[in-house]
């Protein structure tokens, strides 16, 4: 069950494992969790697609 204020998505397990290993090995990247990595990846991609301007997430 998702945490309040969060939603969940399914990703291929191989992709999840790659990100988990990367986050564990590369503390220099600044990610503390797979969740942080994925959220940043989504934000970055949305900006690349000009779908959103960099900003704080709106409160629900």
Backbone as XML, in Angstrom:
<?xml version="1.0"?>
<chain id="A" units="angstrom">
  <residue number="1" name="UNK">
    <atom name="N" x="0.846" y="-1.187" z="0.000"/>
    <atom name="CA" x="0.000" y="0.000" z="0.000"/>
    <atom name="C" x="0.888" y="1.247" z="0.000"/>
  </residue>
  <residue number="2" name="UNK">
    <atom name="N" x="0.619" y="2.195" z="-0.907"/>
    <atom name="CA" x="1.439" y="3.403" z="-0.981"/>
    <atom name="C" x="1.335" y="4.266" z="0.275"/>
  </residue>
  <residue number="3" name="UNK">
    <atom name="N" x="2.373" y="5.010" z="0.528"/>
    <atom name="CA" x="2.409" y="5.969" z="1.620"/>
    <atom name="C" x="1.508" y="7.139" z="1.235"/>
  </residue>
  <residue number="4" name="UNK">
    <atom name="N" x="0.886" y="7.777" z="2.220"/>
    <atom name="CA" x="0.016" y="8.920" z="1.966"/>
    <atom name="C" x="0.794" y="9.977" z="1.181"/>
  </residue>
  <residue number="5" name="UNK">
    <atom name="N" x="0.206" y="10.485" z="0.115"/>
    <atom name="CA" x="0.848" y="11.488" z="-0.716"/>
    <atom name="C" x="1.692" y="10.909" z="-1.837"/>
  </residue>
  <residue number="6" name="UNK">
    <atom name="N" x="1.743" y="9.604" z="-1.922"/>
    <atom name="CA" x="2.519" y="8.929" z="-2.963"/>
    <atom name="C" x="1.617" y="7.974" z="-3.730"/>
  </residue>
  <residue number="7" name="UNK">
    <atom name="N" x="2.000" y="7.696" z="-4.962"/>
    <atom name="CA" x="1.364" y="6.673" z="-5.784"/>
    <atom name="C" x="2.441" y="5.672" z="-6.146"/>
  </residue>
  <residue number="8" name="UNK">
    <atom name="N" x="2.039" y="4.520" z="-6.593"/>
    <atom name="CA" x="3.042" y="3.533" z="-6.985"/>
    <atom name="C" x="2.889" y="3.201" z="-8.458"/>
  </residue>
  <residue number="9" name="UNK">
    <atom name="N" x="3.984" y="2.775" z="-9.054"/>
    <atom name="CA" x="3.985" y="2.314" z="-10.439"/>
    <atom name="C" x="4.790" y="1.025" z="-10.500"/>
  </residue>
  <residue number="10" name="UNK">
    <atom name="N" x="4.512" y="0.220" z="-11.492"/>
    <atom name="CA" x="5.269" y="-1.011" z="-11.690"/>
    <atom name="C" x="6.358" y="-0.763" z="-12.719"/>
  </residue>
  <residue number="11" name="UNK">
    <atom name="N" x="7.550" y="-1.220" z="-12.405"/>
    <atom name="CA" x="8.662" y="-1.162" z="-13.352"/>
    <atom name="C" x="9.240" y="-2.566" z="-13.469"/>
  </residue>
  <residue number="12" name="UNK">
    <atom name="N" x="9.856" y="-2.872" z="-14.587"/>
    <atom name="CA" x="10.468" y="-4.189" z="-14.712"/>
    <atom name="C" x="11.490" y="-4.413" z="-13.594"/>
  </residue>
  <residue number="13" name="UNK">
    <atom name="N" x="11.490" y="-5.609" z="-13.033"/>
    <atom name="CA" x="12.363" y="-5.888" z="-11.889"/>
    <atom name="C" x="13.834" y="-5.683" z="-12.224"/>
  </residue>
  <residue number="14" name="UNK">
    <atom name="N" x="14.245" y="-5.993" z="-13.446"/>
    <atom name="CA" x="15.636" y="-5.780" z="-13.829"/>
    <atom name="C" x="16.033" y="-4.316" z="-13.783"/>
  </residue>
  <residue number="15" name="UNK">
    <atom name="N" x="15.128" y="-3.443" z="-14.201"/>
    <atom name="CA" x="15.383" y="-2.007" z="-14.159"/>
    <atom name="C" x="15.469" y="-1.525" z="-12.715"/>
  </residue>
  <residue number="16" name="UNK">
    <atom name="N" x="14.553" y="-1.993" z="-11.883"/>
    <atom name="CA" x="14.571" y="-1.639" z="-10.466"/>
    <atom name="C" x="15.896" y="-2.043" z="-9.824"/>
  </residue>
  <residue number="17" name="UNK">
    <atom name="N" x="16.342" y="-3.259" z="-10.099"/>
    <atom name="CA" x="17.591" y="-3.754" z="-9.507"/>
    <atom name="C" x="18.772" y="-2.901" z="-9.960"/>
  </residue>
  <residue number="18" name="UNK">
    <atom name="N" x="18.809" y="-2.518" z="-11.237"/>
    <atom name="CA" x="19.899" y="-1.673" z="-11.728"/>
    <atom name="C" x="19.950" y="-0.347" z="-10.984"/>
  </residue>
  <residue number="19" name="UNK">
    <atom name="N" x="18.790" y="0.267" z="-10.783"/>
    <atom name="CA" x="18.741" y="1.542" z="-10.067"/>
    <atom name="C" x="19.130" y="1.340" z="-8.608"/>
  </residue>
  <residue number="20" name="UNK">
    <atom name="N" x="18.633" y="0.288" z="-7.987"/>
    <atom name="CA" x="18.950" y="0.017" z="-6.584"/>
    <atom name="C" x="20.456" y="-0.166" z="-6.395"/>
  </residue>
  <residue number="21" name="UNK">
    <atom name="N" x="21.085" y="-0.916" z="-7.288"/>
    <atom name="CA" x="22.533" y="-1.129" z="-7.211"/>
    <atom name="C" x="23.271" y="0.193" z="-7.426"/>
  </residue>
  <residue number="22" name="UNK">
    <atom name="N" x="22.853" y="0.966" z="-8.414"/>
    <atom name="CA" x="23.491" y="2.252" z="-8.687"/>
    <atom name="C" x="23.411" y="3.179" z="-7.482"/>
  </residue>
  <residue number="23" name="UNK">
    <atom name="N" x="22.233" y="3.297" z="-6.899"/>
    <atom name="CA" x="22.044" y="4.161" z="-5.729"/>
    <atom name="C" x="22.925" y="3.685" z="-4.570"/>
  </residue>
  <residue number="24" name="UNK">
    <atom name="N" x="23.032" y="2.377" z="-4.394"/>
    <atom name="CA" x="23.860" y="1.834" z="-3.327"/>
    <atom name="C" x="25.347" y="2.050" z="-3.544"/>
  </residue>
  <residue number="25" name="UNK">
    <atom name="N" x="25.795" y="1.961" z="-4.770"/>
    <atom name="CA" x="27.224" y="2.089" z="-5.090"/>
    <atom name="C" x="27.693" y="3.525" z="-5.231"/>
  </residue>
  <residue number="26" name="UNK">
    <atom name="N" x="26.811" y="4.393" z="-5.701"/>
    <atom name="CA" x="27.220" y="5.751" z="-6.067"/>
    <atom name="C" x="26.615" y="6.802" z="-5.147"/>
  </residue>
  <residue number="27" name="UNK">
    <atom name="N" x="27.061" y="6.815" z="-3.897"/>
    <atom name="CA" x="26.554" y="7.814" z="-2.955"/>
    <atom name="C" x="26.902" y="9.228" z="-3.415"/>
  </residue>
  <residue number="28" name="UNK">
    <atom name="N" x="27.923" y="9.359" z="-4.271"/>
    <atom name="CA" x="28.310" y="10.667" z="-4.784"/>
    <atom name="C" x="27.219" y="11.303" z="-5.646"/>
  </residue>
  <residue number="29" name="UNK">
    <atom name="N" x="26.279" y="10.508" z="-6.118"/>
    <atom name="CA" x="25.187" y="11.040" z="-6.931"/>
    <atom name="C" x="24.145" y="11.766" z="-6.088"/>
  </residue>
  <residue number="30" name="UNK">
    <atom name="N" x="24.126" y="11.490" z="-4.790"/>
    <atom name="CA" x="23.231" y="12.201" z="-3.888"/>
    <atom name="C" x="21.860" y="11.582" z="-3.677"/>
  </residue>
  <residue number="31" name="UNK">
    <atom name="N" x="21.610" y="10.424" z="-4.250"/>
    <atom name="CA" x="20.316" y="9.769" z="-4.068"/>
    <atom name="C" x="20.374" y="8.869" z="-2.848"/>
  </residue>
  <residue number="32" name="UNK">
    <atom name="N" x="19.375" y="8.973" z="-1.982"/>
    <atom name="CA" x="19.311" y="8.132" z="-0.793"/>
    <atom name="C" x="18.439" y="6.906" z="-1.003"/>
  </residue>
  <residue number="33" name="UNK">
    <atom name="N" x="17.673" y="6.901" z="-2.094"/>
    <atom name="CA" x="16.758" y="5.785" z="-2.324"/>
    <atom name="C" x="16.401" y="5.684" z="-3.801"/>
  </residue>
  <residue number="34" name="UNK">
    <atom name="N" x="15.847" y="4.547" z="-4.156"/>
    <atom name="CA" x="15.337" y="4.352" z="-5.514"/>
    <atom name="C" x="14.234" y="5.371" z="-5.783"/>
  </residue>
  <residue number="35" name="UNK">
    <atom name="N" x="13.415" y="5.639" z="-4.796"/>
    <atom name="CA" x="12.327" y="6.607" z="-4.948"/>
    <atom name="C" x="12.860" y="7.973" z="-5.355"/>
  </residue>
  <residue number="36" name="UNK">
    <atom name="N" x="13.923" y="8.440" z="-4.678"/>
    <atom name="CA" x="14.507" y="9.739" z="-5.028"/>
    <atom name="C" x="15.034" y="9.735" z="-6.461"/>
  </residue>
  <residue number="37" name="UNK">
    <atom name="N" x="15.704" y="8.662" z="-6.840"/>
    <atom name="CA" x="16.253" y="8.555" z="-8.192"/>
    <atom name="C" x="15.135" y="8.612" z="-9.229"/>
  </residue>
  <residue number="38" name="UNK">
    <atom name="N" x="14.101" y="7.825" z="-9.026"/>
    <atom name="CA" x="13.007" y="7.750" z="-9.995"/>
    <atom name="C" x="12.256" y="9.080" z="-10.073"/>
  </residue>
  <residue number="39" name="UNK">
    <atom name="N" x="12.004" y="9.717" z="-8.940"/>
    <atom name="CA" x="11.310" y="11.006" z="-8.948"/>
    <atom name="C" x="12.115" y="12.041" z="-9.730"/>
  </residue>
  <residue number="40" name="UNK">
    <atom name="N" x="13.430" y="12.068" z="-9.514"/>
    <atom name="CA" x="14.283" y="13.008" z="-10.244"/>
    <atom name="C" x="14.310" y="12.681" z="-11.735"/>
  </residue>
  <residue number="41" name="UNK">
    <atom name="N" x="14.358" y="11.407" z="-12.074"/>
    <atom name="CA" x="14.356" y="11.003" z="-13.483"/>
    <atom name="C" x="13.066" y="11.446" z="-14.174"/>
  </residue>
  <residue number="42" name="UNK">
    <atom name="N" x="11.951" y="11.302" z="-13.493"/>
    <atom name="CA" x="10.665" y="11.713" z="-14.066"/>
    <atom name="C" x="10.625" y="13.228" z="-14.236"/>
  </residue>
  <residue number="43" name="UNK">
    <atom name="N" x="11.048" y="13.970" z="-13.198"/>
    <atom name="CA" x="11.069" y="15.435" z="-13.303"/>
    <atom name="C" x="11.941" y="15.880" z="-14.475"/>
  </residue>
  <residue number="44" name="UNK">
    <atom name="N" x="13.120" y="15.294" z="-14.584"/>
    <atom name="CA" x="14.051" y="15.651" z="-15.655"/>
    <atom name="C" x="13.443" y="15.379" z="-17.023"/>
  </residue>
  <residue number="45" name="UNK">
    <atom name="N" x="12.820" y="14.245" z="-17.180"/>
    <atom name="CA" x="12.209" y="13.894" z="-18.474"/>
    <atom name="C" x="11.051" y="14.824" z="-18.809"/>
  </residue>
  <residue number="46" name="UNK">
    <atom name="N" x="10.241" y="15.176" z="-17.824"/>
    <atom name="CA" x="9.136" y="16.107" z="-18.075"/>
    <atom name="C" x="9.664" y="17.464" z="-18.530"/>
  </residue>
  <residue number="47" name="UNK">
    <atom name="N" x="10.743" y="17.919" z="-17.916"/>
    <atom name="CA" x="11.346" y="19.186" z="-18.328"/>
    <atom name="C" x="11.865" y="19.072" z="-19.758"/>
  </residue>
  <residue number="48" name="UNK">
    <atom name="N" x="12.520" y="17.955" z="-20.078"/>
    <atom name="CA" x="13.014" y="17.736" z="-21.444"/>
    <atom name="C" x="11.878" y="17.791" z="-22.463"/>
  </residue>
  <residue number="49" name="UNK">
    <atom name="N" x="10.741" y="17.308" z="-22.091"/>
    <atom name="CA" x="9.587" y="17.292" z="-22.988"/>
    <atom name="C" x="8.778" y="18.584" z="-22.917"/>
  </residue>
  <residue number="50" name="UNK">
    <atom name="N" x="9.279" y="19.552" z="-22.153"/>
    <atom name="CA" x="8.614" y="20.844" z="-21.975"/>
    <atom name="C" x="7.206" y="20.700" z="-21.421"/>
  </residue>
  <residue number="51" name="UNK">
    <atom name="N" x="7.018" y="19.711" z="-20.565"/>
    <atom name="CA" x="5.699" y="19.488" z="-19.975"/>
    <atom name="C" x="5.538" y="20.182" z="-18.632"/>
  </residue>
  <residue number="52" name="UNK">
    <atom name="N" x="6.633" y="20.611" z="-18.065"/>
    <atom name="CA" x="6.545" y="21.281" z="-16.774"/>
    <atom name="C" x="7.780" y="22.138" z="-16.583"/>
  </residue>
  <residue number="53" name="UNK">
    <atom name="N" x="7.621" y="23.219" z="-15.881"/>
    <atom name="CA" x="8.764" y="24.054" z="-15.530"/>
    <atom name="C" x="9.327" y="23.550" z="-14.210"/>
  </residue>
  <residue number="54" name="UNK">
    <atom name="N" x="10.625" y="23.728" z="-13.971"/>
    <atom name="CA" x="11.170" y="23.305" z="-12.683"/>
    <atom name="C" x="10.477" y="24.070" z="-11.558"/>
  </residue>
  <residue number="55" name="UNK">
    <atom name="N" x="9.910" y="23.353" z="-10.629"/>
    <atom name="CA" x="9.206" y="23.979" z="-9.518"/>
    <atom name="C" x="8.998" y="22.962" z="-8.417"/>
  </residue>
  <residue number="56" name="UNK">
    <atom name="N" x="8.574" y="23.461" z="-7.273"/>
    <atom name="CA" x="8.247" y="22.564" z="-6.168"/>
    <atom name="C" x="6.961" y="21.827" z="-6.505"/>
  </residue>
  <residue number="57" name="UNK">
    <atom name="N" x="6.846" y="20.624" z="-5.951"/>
    <atom name="CA" x="5.629" y="19.847" z="-6.176"/>
    <atom name="C" x="4.461" y="20.525" z="-5.464"/>
  </residue>
  <residue number="58" name="UNK">
    <atom name="N" x="3.296" y="20.611" z="-6.112"/>
    <atom name="CA" x="2.135" y="21.232" z="-5.466"/>
    <atom name="C" x="1.632" y="20.379" z="-4.314"/>
  </residue>
  <residue number="59" name="UNK">
    <atom name="N" x="1.094" y="21.049" z="-3.320"/>
    <atom name="CA" x="0.496" y="20.326" z="-2.195"/>
    <atom name="C" x="-0.865" y="19.798" z="-2.623"/>
  </residue>
  <residue number="60" name="UNK">
    <atom name="N" x="-1.213" y="18.598" z="-2.166"/>
    <atom name="CA" x="-2.511" y="18.017" z="-2.573"/>
    <atom name="C" x="-3.701" y="18.795" z="-2.062"/>
  </residue>
</chain>
